[in-house]
Structures are given as structure tokens and as C-alpha cells.
Amino acid sequence: MAGSRRLRVETSARTEFVPLAARIRSEAGSLLQGVNGIVMISVPHTTAGICVNEGYDPDVMDDVGRV
């Protein structure tokens, strides 16, 4: 049984990092409902991207923001 969800994320700056782990975890949990599965995350816009970061070192976000 496959399902999908779309999360809308709005930003206000040219470069902005938006933590989404809690939202993704919540949506995945409601889709999977106790069964095993995978989560695929994509961004259909050419000027947006996904950065997977554990958030341990706050300097990493500054470094990525300068790229």
C-alpha cells in the first residue's frame, strides 16, 4: 500500500535552512501506520535543495550558507 504527502515550505530569504525532521517523521508515521517502508524526499524546483545534516555543529550551516 503506497501513499504520498506533499509538504509546503515557504521561505522569506534567498538562503534559508528550514528544519523539517519533525514534519517528515510525523507524515511518514501516518503514511506507514506501523509497517515498514521507505521515505523518498524530492524538491521539484531547480533553485531549491535538500541538505541532510545531523545539526551537531552549528558552524556547518554557516559554511553551507556561504556556498
C-alpha positions as a LaTeX table, in Angstrom:
\begin{tabular}{lrrr}
\hline
Residue & $x$ (\AA) & $y$ (\AA) & $z$ (\AA) \\
\hline
Met1 & 0.00 & 0.00 & 0.00 \\
Ala2 & 1.75 & 3.16 & $-1.18$ \\
Gly3 & 0.86 & 6.69 & $-0.28$ \\
Ser4 & 2.24 & 10.15 & $-0.68$ \\
Arg5 & 2.19 & 13.50 & 1.03 \\
Arg6 & 3.25 & 16.94 & $-0.11$ \\
Leu7 & 4.69 & 19.36 & 2.43 \\
Arg8 & 4.59 & 23.03 & 1.54 \\
Val9 & 7.55 & 25.05 & 2.78 \\
Glu10 & 7.65 & 28.81 & 2.41 \\
Thr11 & 10.80 & 30.83 & 2.97 \\
Ser12 & 11.48 & 34.54 & 3.17 \\
Ala13 & 15.21 & 34.79 & 2.43 \\
Arg14 & 17.39 & 33.91 & $-0.55$ \\
Thr15 & 19.23 & 31.29 & 1.51 \\
Glu16 & 17.29 & 29.74 & 4.34 \\
Phe17 & 17.54 & 26.45 & 6.21 \\
Val18 & 14.22 & 25.04 & 7.41 \\
Pro19 & 14.31 & 22.09 & 9.84 \\
Leu20 & 11.83 & 19.50 & 8.55 \\
Ala21 & 12.71 & 16.34 & 10.51 \\
Ala22 & 9.68 & 16.53 & 12.84 \\
Arg23 & 7.25 & 17.18 & 9.98 \\
Ile24 & 8.70 & 14.38 & 7.86 \\
Arg25 & 8.67 & 11.96 & 10.80 \\
Ser26 & 5.03 & 12.80 & 11.52 \\
Glu27 & 3.90 & 12.45 & 7.91 \\
Ala28 & 5.87 & 9.21 & 7.41 \\
Gly29 & 4.39 & 7.75 & 10.58 \\
Ser30 & 0.84 & 8.45 & 9.45 \\
Leu31 & 1.53 & 7.01 & 5.99 \\
Leu32 & 3.28 & 3.86 & 7.19 \\
Gln33 & 0.93 & 3.18 & 10.11 \\
Gly34 & 3.20 & 0.69 & 11.86 \\
Val35 & 4.50 & $-1.13$ & 8.79 \\
Asn36 & 7.99 & $-0.99$ & 7.30 \\
Gly37 & 8.64 & 1.27 & 4.35 \\
Ile38 & 10.85 & 3.94 & 2.87 \\
Val39 & 10.56 & 7.69 & 2.56 \\
Met40 & 11.67 & 9.43 & $-0.60$ \\
Ile41 & 12.11 & 13.19 & $-0.43$ \\
Ser42 & 12.43 & 15.35 & $-3.52$ \\
Val43 & 12.28 & 19.00 & $-4.46$ \\
Pro44 & 10.66 & 19.72 & $-7.83$ \\
His45 & 12.18 & 23.20 & $-8.12$ \\
Thr46 & 15.53 & 23.95 & $-9.71$ \\
Thr47 & 16.51 & 26.63 & $-7.19$ \\
Ala48 & 15.74 & 24.61 & $-4.06$ \\
Gly49 & 17.65 & 21.78 & $-2.47$ \\
Ile50 & 17.71 & 19.30 & 0.37 \\
Cys51 & 20.57 & 19.25 & 2.85 \\
Val52 & 20.73 & 16.31 & 5.26 \\
Asn53 & 22.63 & 17.39 & 8.37 \\
Glu54 & 22.52 & 16.00 & 11.88 \\
Gly55 & 22.67 & 19.52 & 13.34 \\
Tyr56 & 25.52 & 18.75 & 15.72 \\
Asp57 & 27.85 & 21.55 & 14.63 \\
Pro58 & 26.15 & 24.92 & 14.05 \\
Asp59 & 29.17 & 26.12 & 12.02 \\
Val60 & 28.24 & 23.67 & 9.26 \\
Met61 & 25.08 & 25.62 & 8.47 \\
Asp62 & 27.11 & 28.82 & 8.16 \\
Asp63 & 29.57 & 27.07 & 5.86 \\
Val64 & 26.82 & 25.66 & 3.63 \\
Gly65 & 25.10 & 29.04 & 3.56 \\
Arg66 & 28.22 & 30.62 & 2.06 \\
Val67 & 28.38 & 28.17 & $-0.86$ \\
\hline
\end{tabular}
